[in-house]
Amino acid sequence: GSHDSFSYWVDEKSPVGPDQATAIKRLARISLVRKIMKKWSVTQNLTFKEQLEGGIRYFDLRVSSKPGEIGQEIYFIHGLFGIKVWDGLKEMNSFLEQHPKEVIFLDFNHFYAMDDSHHHFLINRIRSAFESKLCCVECVEYVTLLYMWEKKHQVLVFYHHPLYQEYSFLWPGNKMPAPWANTTNVHKLLQFLETTLGERSPYGTFHVSQAILTPRVKTIARHLIRGLKNTLVHRNLPMILNWVKAQKPGVMGVNIITSDFVELVDFAATVIALNDLLLEEDESAT
């Protein structure tokens, strides 16, 4: 999976998003401030299509309306506004059309400046984009690849808002827990990942290990021009990747792992290779 999957493009000319504090919004009237914000808002270099081609199958999505804009259009957001959600969904659907056995997870987990009418608008966009590819809510353990292929389903949508209850194809957010370490320290991050894996539910939910470091205000202040990638990601990714290589999938093991800048190391290939351990278990059991 990728963290803030849509943030490969954010609009530094747009107003600052409603996910930011009032003080930041005031400061961001200065164009230089928005340029610096962009360096810290972008967590991915690859487009949705490129991420899919590189093996990413879980997408972490934050969305917002644009206050003051006429209509109910919804955009991706991380400090600054990204592309329209509709454009991203169409890009993903185009990939799925060409690869009918691939399955993706869309995790809509943060919503800003959205009332119920915005939510219904967005949910109808999701339905229009994927139609019969959408997998209705089911017992997690039943949803194998074989199950998805037989039903010609390719998309599981997790929606962290009470309105999920009105739509059979929206999975509740509590089926996709994603505990967050909120630290700049790679050793604390790895300890957190270990602890939360040990606490995960063995059945009934998916589980996201967020292998990401989060800058604090003072981190940004000290390294304004360098940005997230050069300050935190480059230096620590090798150690994070070593942790990934040491994991095992399956009950109480890793399930979905997310990272920033997924192309900087062999992240997707390393995670995918963990599945071979499940095959080895099956062979030894038989």
C-alpha positions as CSV (number, residue, x, y, z in Angstrom):
1,G,0.0,0.0,0.0
2,S,0.9,3.7,-0.4
3,H,0.4,6.4,2.3
4,D,-1.5,9.5,1.1
5,S,-1.6,7.7,-2.2
6,F,-2.9,10.7,-4.3
7,S,-0.3,13.2,-3.1
8,Y,1.9,12.9,-6.2
9,W,0.2,16.1,-7.4
10,V,-1.0,18.9,-5.2
11,D,-1.9,22.4,-6.4
12,E,0.3,25.0,-4.8
13,K,-1.8,27.7,-6.5
14,S,-5.0,26.6,-4.8
15,P,-6.1,27.8,-1.3
16,V,-4.9,25.7,1.6
17,G,-7.2,22.9,2.5
18,P,-9.7,22.7,5.4
19,D,-7.5,20.0,6.9
20,Q,-5.1,22.8,8.0
21,A,-5.1,25.0,11.1
22,T,-6.2,28.6,10.8
23,A,-2.7,30.0,11.4
24,I,-1.4,27.9,8.5
25,K,-4.2,29.2,6.2
26,R,-3.2,32.8,7.0
27,L,0.5,32.1,6.4
28,A,-0.3,30.3,3.2
29,R,-1.5,33.5,1.5
30,I,2.2,33.9,0.8
31,S,3.1,31.8,-2.3
32,L,6.5,30.8,-0.9
33,V,4.7,29.2,2.1
34,R,2.6,27.1,-0.3
35,K,5.7,26.1,-2.2
36,I,7.2,24.9,1.1
37,M,3.9,23.2,2.1
38,K,4.1,21.2,-1.2
39,K,7.5,19.8,-0.3
40,W,6.0,18.4,2.9
41,S,2.5,17.5,1.5
42,V,3.8,15.2,-1.3
43,T,4.4,11.7,0.0
44,Q,4.4,9.9,-3.4
45,N,6.0,10.5,-6.8
46,L,4.0,8.0,-8.8
47,T,0.6,8.5,-10.3
48,F,-2.2,5.9,-9.5
49,K,-1.5,4.1,-12.8
50,E,2.2,4.0,-12.0
51,Q,1.6,2.8,-8.5
52,L,-0.7,0.0,-9.8
53,E,1.8,-1.0,-12.4
54,G,4.5,-1.1,-9.6
55,G,2.4,-3.5,-7.5
56,I,0.5,-1.2,-5.1
57,R,-3.0,-2.5,-4.3
58,Y,-4.0,-0.5,-1.2
59,F,-4.7,3.2,-1.5
60,D,-4.9,5.6,1.5
61,L,-7.4,8.4,0.5
62,R,-8.2,11.8,2.1
63,V,-10.9,13.8,0.5
64,S,-12.5,17.3,0.7
65,S,-14.9,19.6,-1.0
66,K,-13.5,23.0,-2.0
67,P,-15.3,25.5,0.3
68,G,-16.7,28.4,-1.8
69,E,-16.8,26.3,-5.0
70,I,-20.2,25.9,-6.7
71,G,-21.3,22.3,-6.9
72,Q,-20.3,19.2,-4.9
73,E,-17.0,18.2,-6.6
74,I,-14.7,16.3,-4.3
75,Y,-10.9,16.4,-4.4
76,F,-8.1,14.5,-2.8
77,I,-6.3,16.6,-0.1
78,H,-3.2,16.7,2.0
79,G,-2.6,20.3,3.1
80,L,-3.1,21.4,-0.5
81,F,-5.8,20.2,-2.9
82,G,-5.0,17.3,-5.3
83,I,-6.8,16.0,-8.4
84,K,-10.6,15.4,-8.5
85,V,-11.5,12.1,-6.9
86,W,-13.5,11.2,-10.1
87,D,-10.3,11.5,-12.2
88,G,-8.4,9.2,-9.9
89,L,-11.2,6.6,-9.8
90,K,-11.4,6.5,-13.6
91,E,-7.6,6.0,-13.8
92,M,-7.8,3.1,-11.4
93,N,-10.8,1.6,-13.3
94,S,-8.9,1.8,-16.6
95,F,-6.2,-0.4,-15.0
96,L,-8.7,-2.9,-13.7
97,E,-10.4,-3.2,-17.1
98,Q,-7.0,-4.3,-18.5
99,H,-6.2,-6.6,-15.6
100,P,-9.4,-8.4,-14.7
101,K,-7.8,-10.6,-12.0
102,E,-6.3,-7.7,-10.0
103,V,-8.0,-6.5,-6.8
104,I,-7.6,-3.1,-5.1
105,F,-8.5,-1.7,-1.6
106,L,-9.6,1.9,-1.5
107,D,-9.6,3.3,2.1
108,F,-11.5,6.6,2.4
109,N,-10.4,7.5,5.9
110,H,-10.5,11.4,6.2
111,F,-13.2,13.7,5.1
112,Y,-13.1,17.5,5.2
113,A,-15.7,20.2,4.5
114,M,-18.3,17.5,3.6
115,D,-21.9,17.3,4.6
116,D,-24.2,14.4,3.8
117,S,-25.0,15.7,0.3
118,H,-21.2,15.7,-0.5
119,H,-20.9,12.2,0.8
120,H,-23.8,10.9,-1.3
121,F,-22.3,12.6,-4.4
122,L,-18.9,11.0,-3.7
123,I,-20.4,7.5,-3.0
124,N,-22.4,7.7,-6.3
125,R,-19.1,8.6,-8.1
126,I,-17.5,5.5,-6.6
127,R,-20.5,3.4,-7.8
128,S,-20.4,5.0,-11.3
129,A,-16.6,4.4,-11.6
130,F,-16.6,0.7,-10.7
131,E,-20.2,-0.6,-10.9
132,S,-20.2,-4.5,-10.8
133,K,-16.5,-4.6,-9.8
134,L,-17.5,-3.4,-6.3
135,C,-17.4,-6.2,-3.6
136,C,-20.2,-6.0,-1.1
137,V,-19.5,-6.3,2.6
138,E,-18.9,-10.0,3.5
139,C,-17.1,-11.9,6.3
140,V,-13.4,-11.0,5.8
141,E,-12.3,-14.6,5.8
142,Y,-14.6,-15.4,2.9
143,V,-13.0,-12.8,0.6
144,T,-10.3,-14.8,-1.1
145,L,-9.0,-14.1,-4.6
146,L,-10.9,-17.1,-5.8
147,Y,-14.1,-15.6,-4.3
148,M,-13.4,-12.2,-6.1
149,W,-12.6,-13.9,-9.4
150,E,-15.8,-16.0,-9.4
151,K,-17.9,-12.9,-8.7
152,K,-15.9,-10.7,-11.1
153,H,-15.3,-8.3,-8.2
154,Q,-12.1,-6.2,-8.1
155,V,-12.7,-3.3,-5.6
156,L,-13.2,-3.2,-1.8
157,V,-14.1,0.3,-0.6
158,F,-13.7,1.2,3.1
159,Y,-15.6,4.3,4.2
160,H,-14.9,5.8,7.6
161,H,-18.2,7.6,8.0
162,P,-21.6,6.4,9.3
163,L,-23.2,6.7,5.9
164,Y,-21.4,3.4,4.9
165,Q,-24.5,1.7,6.5
166,E,-26.7,2.9,3.7
167,Y,-24.7,1.2,0.9
168,S,-24.0,-2.5,0.6
169,F,-20.7,-2.0,-1.2
170,L,-19.1,0.3,1.5
171,W,-17.1,-1.6,4.1
172,P,-17.0,0.0,7.6
173,G,-13.8,1.7,8.5
174,N,-13.4,-0.6,11.5
175,K,-12.7,-3.5,9.1
176,M,-9.5,-1.7,8.1
177,P,-7.7,-0.5,11.3
178,A,-4.5,1.4,10.5
179,P,-2.8,2.4,13.8
180,W,-0.4,5.4,13.4
181,A,2.9,5.8,15.2
182,N,3.1,9.6,14.8
183,T,6.8,9.7,15.3
184,T,10.0,11.0,13.5
185,N,12.1,8.2,15.2
186,V,12.5,5.1,13.1
187,H,13.3,2.9,16.2
188,K,10.1,4.1,17.9
189,L,8.2,3.4,14.6
190,L,9.5,-0.2,14.4
191,Q,8.6,-0.8,18.0
192,F,5.1,0.5,17.4
193,L,4.7,-1.7,14.4
194,E,5.7,-4.7,16.4
195,T,3.4,-3.8,19.3
196,T,0.3,-3.2,17.1
197,L,0.9,-6.4,15.2
198,G,0.8,-8.3,18.5
199,E,-2.5,-6.6,19.4
200,R,-4.2,-7.0,16.0
201,S,-7.4,-9.0,15.8
202,P,-6.7,-12.5,14.5
203,Y,-10.0,-12.7,12.5
204,G,-12.7,-10.4,11.2
205,T,-10.7,-7.4,9.9
206,F,-7.9,-6.5,7.6
207,H,-4.9,-4.7,9.2
208,V,-2.6,-1.8,8.0
209,S,1.0,-1.5,9.3
210,Q,1.8,2.2,8.5
211,A,5.6,2.1,8.0
212,I,5.8,5.8,7.8
213,L,7.5,8.6,9.8
214,T,5.6,11.8,10.5
215,P,7.3,15.2,10.6
216,R,6.6,17.5,13.6
217,V,6.3,21.2,13.3
218,K,9.9,21.6,14.6
219,T,11.1,19.0,12.0
220,I,9.6,21.1,9.2
221,A,10.9,24.4,10.7
222,R,14.5,23.0,10.8
223,H,14.4,21.6,7.3
224,L,12.0,23.9,5.5
225,I,13.5,23.6,2.0
226,R,14.6,20.0,2.1
227,G,11.0,18.6,2.4
228,L,9.8,15.2,3.7
229,K,11.6,12.9,1.3
230,N,15.1,14.4,1.9
231,T,14.6,14.9,5.6
232,L,12.9,11.7,6.8
233,V,12.3,9.2,4.1
234,H,15.6,8.6,2.2
235,R,17.6,8.1,5.4
236,N,15.2,5.7,7.1
237,L,13.7,3.6,4.3
238,P,16.4,1.0,4.3
239,M,15.9,0.2,8.0
240,I,12.1,0.1,7.5
241,L,12.6,-2.3,4.5
242,N,14.7,-4.6,6.6
243,W,11.8,-4.7,9.1
244,V,9.4,-5.6,6.3
245,K,11.7,-8.4,5.1
246,A,11.7,-10.0,8.6
247,Q,7.9,-10.2,8.7
248,K,5.5,-13.2,8.2
249,P,2.0,-12.9,6.8
250,G,-1.0,-14.8,8.0
251,V,-2.9,-14.8,11.3
252,M,-1.4,-12.1,13.7
253,G,1.2,-11.4,11.0
254,V,1.5,-8.5,8.6
255,N,-1.4,-8.0,6.2
256,I,-1.2,-4.6,4.4
257,I,2.0,-2.4,4.7
258,T,2.1,1.2,3.6
259,S,5.0,3.4,2.8
260,D,5.9,6.9,1.5
261,F,7.6,7.2,-1.9
262,V,7.0,3.5,-2.7
263,E,9.4,3.5,-5.6
264,L,12.6,4.6,-3.7
265,V,13.3,1.0,-2.7
266,D,12.0,-2.4,-3.7
267,F,9.1,-1.9,-1.4
268,A,6.2,-3.4,-3.3
269,A,8.3,-6.4,-4.5
270,T,9.5,-7.0,-0.9
271,V,6.0,-7.0,0.5
272,I,4.6,-9.2,-2.3
273,A,7.4,-11.7,-1.8
274,L,6.2,-12.3,1.8
275,N,3.3,-14.3,0.3
276,D,5.8,-17.0,-0.7
277,L,6.1,-17.8,3.0
278,L,2.4,-18.7,3.0
279,L,2.9,-21.0,0.1
280,E,5.8,-22.7,1.9
281,E,3.5,-23.2,5.0
282,D,0.9,-24.8,2.7
283,E,3.4,-27.2,1.2
284,S,4.8,-28.3,4.5
285,A,1.3,-28.8,5.9
286,T,0.4,-31.1,3.0
